[in-house]
Amino acid sequence: MAPDPLRGPSAPRTGGGIVVTGAAGALGRAVVAALRDTGAEVLAVVDPGAGATAAGPTTEVDLLEADLKALLEGTAVLVHLASVFGPNLDEDPAVEAAEDVLAAQRLLDAAGDVGVEHVVLLSSAAVYGAWANNPMPLTEDATLRPGPDLAYAVQRAEIERRLAEWRHGHPGATATVLRPAPVVGDDGAEGWMARALHAARRVADIDGDPPSQFVHVDDLASAVVLAATARLDGARNVAPDGWLRGAEYTALDAGTPKVRLPQRVGDRVARVRWRLRLAPTPPGLVPYARHPWVVANDRLRADGWRPQHSNEEAFVAGTPATALATLSPRRRQELALGVTGGALAAGLGAAVWVATRRARR
């Protein structure tokens, strides 16, 4: 994919309402509240039966079935935050059907038909991919190379591609793509990807720990609001200044048992833990816990955005303390070895069971 294909001359700013999809989550609620505080007319859109919603006008809409032209009629800005991805990540029917891509395409088609002037799309820094030769940090001009086995990254990149096509097909419109680092919030809110990466790092490679970043959900919300109100054009990374180096991450994560294994063994353990649902980390996410994919925030800072939480503060806010934190380092290591040994034993048992059944057949 060509680097940052969205950048171009900005369209004139006019009035009109704002539609925010995915308004039921912590991020969506914060965005809707902040936009309404500016005096904007905001319609908060939630999935049917989503539960917690933003205060004020809200509507339940099935983005795969509803008449989206009617929803967006008279709208100047569309903020698309909704996604089916969550703790399951992969092997979910909605994920396998690429419902995020279908919903985004339907929204873009409707937005073009009714003359929406600006679109804000929530993507992810995962679209850059986690590769050993990644520069540190990655800028918005880097080519997108999502991990091919991680549906979340692949589908985010595909939605970005479709938005770029829409943008070039509607030269009077503008669009912002936001690529945040793993998002965390107080008491773990919105932090499903961070938790999955955290679990993957418990079985670490011998060769070392990659750097990592975490953006607080409140800082991401402020970036979304800025993109919507200033109608920023092009891609923007969203992350605090700098990143956590491996030793810094380990120091903050002192309460988690960890064991270091050769890469091939670690990959097998990760597959077993995912298959048995002992960890929330699908195999496609493992490279993101192994290689660097930290991003620069210079472009968004130049637009006036300022993060209120550092990587350390975001990590602590999104990682509630556990009982393991009170144990000695020796005892935590013993627990790590026990958990890993149990996963390997379970995987070996499953392999023997499968082989036995095949032999009987």
C-alpha positions in Angstrom: 0.0 0.0 0.0 1.3 3.4 -0.9 2.3 5.5 2.2 -0.4 7.8 3.5 -2.5 7.9 0.3 -5.1 10.2 2.0 -3.1 13.4 2.3 -4.2 16.2 -0.1 -5.7 19.7 0.0 -8.2 20.2 2.7 -11.9 20.8 1.9 -13.5 24.0 3.2 -15.0 23.6 6.7 -18.7 24.0 7.0 -21.3 23.2 9.6 -23.4 20.1 10.0 -24.0 17.3 12.4 -21.6 14.5 13.5 -22.4 10.8 13.6 -20.2 8.6 15.9 -20.4 4.9 15.5 -19.3 2.5 18.3 -20.6 5.0 20.9 -21.3 2.3 23.6 -17.7 1.7 24.5 -15.4 3.7 26.8 -13.8 5.4 23.8 -17.1 6.2 22.1 -18.6 7.6 25.2 -15.7 9.8 25.8 -15.6 11.1 22.2 -19.4 11.8 22.2 -19.2 13.7 25.5 -16.2 15.8 24.4 -17.8 16.6 21.0 -21.1 17.7 22.6 -19.1 19.9 25.0 -17.9 21.8 21.9 -21.5 22.5 21.1 -21.6 20.1 18.1 -24.8 18.3 17.2 -23.8 14.7 17.7 -25.7 11.5 17.0 -24.3 8.5 19.0 -24.7 5.2 17.2 -24.6 1.9 19.0 -25.1 -1.7 18.0 -28.5 -3.2 18.9 -28.4 -4.4 22.5 -25.0 -2.8 23.1 -25.9 -1.8 26.7 -24.0 1.2 28.1 -24.3 4.2 25.9 -23.4 7.9 25.8 -25.7 10.4 27.4 -28.0 12.4 25.0 -29.4 11.4 21.6 -28.5 7.8 20.8 -29.8 5.3 18.2 -29.3 1.6 17.8 -28.2 0.7 14.3 -27.2 -2.6 12.6 -24.4 -1.3 10.3 -24.7 -4.4 8.1 -28.5 -4.2 7.6 -29.8 -0.6 8.2 -30.4 2.1 5.7 -27.2 4.1 6.3 -28.1 6.8 3.8 -31.0 7.8 6.0 -28.7 7.6 9.1 -26.2 10.0 7.5 -28.5 12.4 5.8 -27.5 15.9 6.8 -24.2 14.7 8.4 -21.0 16.7 7.8 -18.6 14.5 9.8 -18.7 10.7 10.2 -16.6 9.3 13.1 -16.3 5.5 12.6 -15.2 3.7 15.8 -17.3 0.6 15.7 -15.6 -2.8 15.4 -16.5 -6.4 16.1 -13.0 -7.2 17.3 -12.4 -7.7 21.0 -10.9 -10.3 23.3 -11.5 -13.2 20.9 -9.6 -11.5 18.1 -9.7 -14.5 15.7 -11.8 -17.6 15.2 -15.0 -15.6 15.7 -17.8 -15.7 13.0 -18.0 -12.0 12.7 -14.2 -11.7 12.3 -14.1 -14.6 9.7 -16.9 -12.9 7.8 -14.9 -9.6 7.7 -17.9 -7.7 9.1 -15.8 -4.7 9.9 -14.8 -4.4 6.3 -18.4 -4.8 5.1 -19.7 -2.3 7.6 -17.0 0.3 6.7 -17.8 -0.1 3.0 -21.5 0.4 3.5 -20.8 3.5 5.6 -18.5 4.9 2.9 -21.0 4.3 0.2 -23.7 6.0 2.1 -21.4 8.9 3.1 -20.5 9.5 -0.6 -24.2 9.4 -1.6 -25.3 12.0 1.0 -22.3 14.3 0.7 -20.5 13.7 4.0 -17.6 16.1 4.1 -15.2 14.4 6.4 -14.6 10.9 7.7 -12.6 9.9 10.8 -11.6 6.2 10.8 -10.1 4.4 13.8 -7.5 2.1 12.6 -4.4 0.7 14.5 -0.7 1.0 14.5 -0.8 -2.8 14.0 -1.3 -2.1 10.2 2.5 -1.4 10.0 3.2 -5.0 11.0 5.7 -6.2 13.6 9.0 -6.9 11.7 12.6 -7.3 12.8 13.6 -4.6 10.2 11.1 -2.0 11.3 12.6 1.5 11.8 12.1 2.9 15.3 9.9 4.8 15.4 7.6 4.2 12.5 6.1 7.3 10.8 2.9 7.7 8.8 4.9 7.5 5.6 6.0 3.9 6.3 4.5 1.2 4.0 1.7 -0.8 5.6 2.8 -4.4 6.1 0.2 -6.0 8.5 1.0 -9.4 9.9 -0.7 -11.8 7.4 -1.9 -14.1 10.2 -3.5 -11.4 12.3 -7.0 -10.7 11.0 -7.4 -7.5 13.0 -4.3 -5.9 11.3 -5.2 -7.2 7.9 -8.8 -6.0 8.0 -7.8 -2.5 9.4 -5.4 -2.1 6.5 -8.1 -3.2 4.0 -10.5 -0.6 5.4 -7.8 2.1 5.1 -7.3 1.1 1.5 -11.0 1.5 0.8 -11.1 4.8 2.6 -8.3 6.0 0.4 -10.3 5.0 -2.7 -13.3 6.8 -1.3 -11.2 9.9 -0.6 -9.9 10.1 -4.1 -13.3 9.5 -5.5 -14.7 12.4 -3.6 -12.1 15.2 -4.0 -14.2 17.7 -2.1 -14.0 15.6 1.0 -11.3 14.9 3.6 -10.5 11.9 5.8 -8.4 11.2 8.9 -7.0 7.7 9.7 -5.9 7.3 13.3 -3.4 4.6 14.1 -3.2 4.2 17.8 -0.7 2.1 19.8 -2.4 -0.5 22.0 -5.2 1.3 23.9 -5.6 0.9 27.7 -7.9 2.6 30.2 -8.4 2.7 33.9 -9.1 -0.8 35.4 -8.4 -2.4 32.0 -11.1 -0.7 30.0 -10.7 -0.9 26.2 -7.4 -2.8 26.7 -8.1 -6.2 24.9 -5.1 -5.9 22.6 -2.8 -4.8 25.4 -3.9 -7.7 27.5 -3.3 -10.2 24.6 0.2 -8.8 24.1 0.8 -8.9 27.8 -0.1 -12.6 27.9 2.2 -13.3 24.9 5.2 -11.7 26.6 4.8 -14.1 29.5 6.5 -16.7 27.3 9.2 -14.5 25.9 12.0 -15.2 23.4 15.5 -15.8 24.8 16.9 -13.1 22.4 15.2 -10.2 24.1 12.2 -8.0 24.6 10.9 -5.5 22.0 10.0 -2.0 22.9 6.3 -1.2 23.5 3.8 1.6 23.6 0.4 2.2 25.3 -2.0 5.0 24.7 -4.6 5.9 27.3 -8.2 5.8 26.1 -8.7 9.5 27.2 -5.7 10.6 25.0 -7.1 8.6 22.1 -10.5 10.3 22.6 -8.9 13.7 22.4 -7.2 12.8 19.2 -10.5 11.6 17.7 -12.1 14.9 18.7 -9.3 16.9 17.2 -9.5 15.0 14.0 -13.3 15.5 13.7 -13.3 19.2 14.7 -10.2 20.3 12.8 -10.9 17.9 9.9 -7.3 16.7 9.7 -6.5 15.2 6.4 -4.4 12.0 6.2 -3.0 9.4 8.6 -2.0 10.2 12.2 -0.2 7.9 14.6 -1.5 8.2 18.2 0.9 7.3 21.0 2.7 9.0 23.9 6.2 10.3 23.4 8.8 7.6 23.2 8.3 4.0 24.2 9.0 1.5 27.0 12.2 -0.5 26.5 12.2 -4.2 27.3 13.8 -3.7 30.8 11.4 -0.9 31.6 8.4 -3.1 30.6 9.7 -5.9 32.8 10.2 -3.6 35.7 6.6 -2.3 35.5 5.3 -5.9 35.0 7.1 -7.3 38.1 3.9 -9.1 39.3 3.7 -11.4 36.2 5.5 -14.7 36.0 7.6 -15.1 32.9 9.7 -17.8 31.4 12.2 -17.4 28.5 12.1 -20.1 25.7 13.7 -20.5 22.3 11.5 -19.0 19.6 10.3 -22.3 18.1 9.3 -23.7 21.5 7.6 -20.4 22.4 5.6 -20.5 19.2 4.4 -24.0 20.1 3.5 -23.0 23.6 1.6 -20.0 22.3 -0.4 -22.1 19.9 -1.3 -24.6 22.6 -2.3 -21.9 25.0 -4.6 -20.3 22.4 -6.1 -23.6 21.3 -6.9 -24.5 24.9 -8.0 -20.9 25.7 -5.4 -20.6 28.4 -4.3 -17.2 27.0 -6.1 -14.5 24.9 -3.3 -14.4 22.3 -3.9 -15.9 18.8 -0.8 -17.1 17.0 -1.0 -14.2 14.6 -0.4 -11.7 17.4 2.8 -13.4 18.7 5.1 -11.5 16.3 3.7 -8.2 17.7 5.1 -9.3 21.1 8.4 -10.2 19.5 9.4 -7.4 17.1 9.2 -3.6 17.3 6.3 -1.6 15.9 6.5 1.6 18.0 5.3 4.8 16.2 6.2 8.5 16.1 3.5 11.1 17.1 5.2 14.1 15.6 2.5 14.7 13.0 -0.4 14.7 15.5 1.6 16.8 17.9 2.1 19.4 15.2 -1.7 19.5 14.9 -1.9 20.6 18.5 -2.5 17.2 20.2 -0.9 16.7 23.6 -1.0 13.3 25.4 -1.8 13.6 29.1 -0.5 10.1 30.0 3.0 8.7 29.4 3.6 5.1 28.3 4.4 4.2 31.9 1.2 5.9 33.3 -1.0 4.3 30.7 0.5 0.9 31.3 -0.1 1.2 35.1 -3.6 2.5 34.6 -4.5 -0.4 32.3 -2.8 -3.2 34.3 -4.5 -3.7 37.7 -2.3 -5.1 40.3 -2.6 -8.9 41.0 -1.9 -11.1 44.0 1.2 -12.3 42.1 2.8 -8.9 42.7 3.2 -9.8 46.4 5.2 -13.0 45.6 9.0 -13.2 45.5 10.7 -13.2 42.1 11.7 -16.9 42.7 8.2 -18.0 43.4 6.9 -16.1 40.3 9.4 -17.9 38.1 8.4 -21.2 39.6 4.8 -20.4 38.7 5.8 -19.4 35.2 7.6 -22.7 34.7 4.6 -24.6 36.1 2.1 -22.9 33.8 4.3 -23.4 30.7 5.0 -27.0 31.6 1.2 -27.6 32.0 0.5 -26.1 28.6 3.2 -28.2 27.0 1.9 -31.3 28.7 -1.7 -30.5 27.6 -0.5 -30.0 24.0 1.4 -33.2 24.0 -1.6 -35.1 25.4 -3.9 -33.6 22.7 -1.4 -34.6 20.0 -1.2 -38.1 21.3 -5.0 -38.3 21.4 -5.3 -37.1 17.8 -2.6 -39.6 16.6 -4.4 -42.4 18.4 -7.7 -41.6 16.9 -6.2 -41.5 13.4 -4.4 -44.8 13.9 -7.7 -46.4 15.0 -9.4 -45.1 11.9 
